[in-house]
């Protein structure tokens, strides 16, 4: 069943690139549903392979990329995980927050100095990116001891998302850190 689904998906993707195809959609939906069963059964490597196929078939499907990147981290395949982050970004240059997964990867690996180059351009965009883009950047600056930069970013976060109470609390904490530093 696993091989038949994967082969069918690849064949259909080659026959109808970029076109809506009900058969392709049905195969895709079956693959997504099957992933849940395989995950529950602990078949992580099969899930990963299936997600790779789904991601290549539709490079814009952010949910599948998110699943793939998470699963690669889950099995501690960090080289493959970062490669998938770069692949997503490279296949989606029009997405303003295409670097999100890279920033998340570096942040989670405590490589905070890598986050600003990825997120600074993103937080300047309209409409504003996902709040986590601001959070990764704020927390990275804060952990590197750049409290003024962290404050600037969290204030931009609050401007973009005025109801975000966690950002307001973060701002207040950074202000306290700055006061203690002086």
HELIX and SHEET records of a PDB file:
HELIX    1   1 UNK A    2  UNK A   15  1                                  14    
HELIX    2   2 UNK A   22  UNK A   40  1                                  19    
HELIX    3   3 UNK A   44  UNK A   57  1                                  14    
HELIX    4   4 UNK A   62  UNK A   74  1                                  13    
HELIX    5   5 UNK A   78  UNK A   91  1                                  14    
HELIX    6   6 UNK A  100  UNK A  108  1                                   9    
HELIX    7   7 UNK A  112  UNK A  114  5                                   3    
HELIX    8   8 UNK A  115  UNK A  123  1                                   9    
HELIX    9   9 UNK A  131  UNK A  143  1                                  13    
HELIX   10  10 UNK A  147  UNK A  160  1                                  14    
HELIX   11  11 UNK A  165  UNK A  181  1                                  17    
END                                                                             
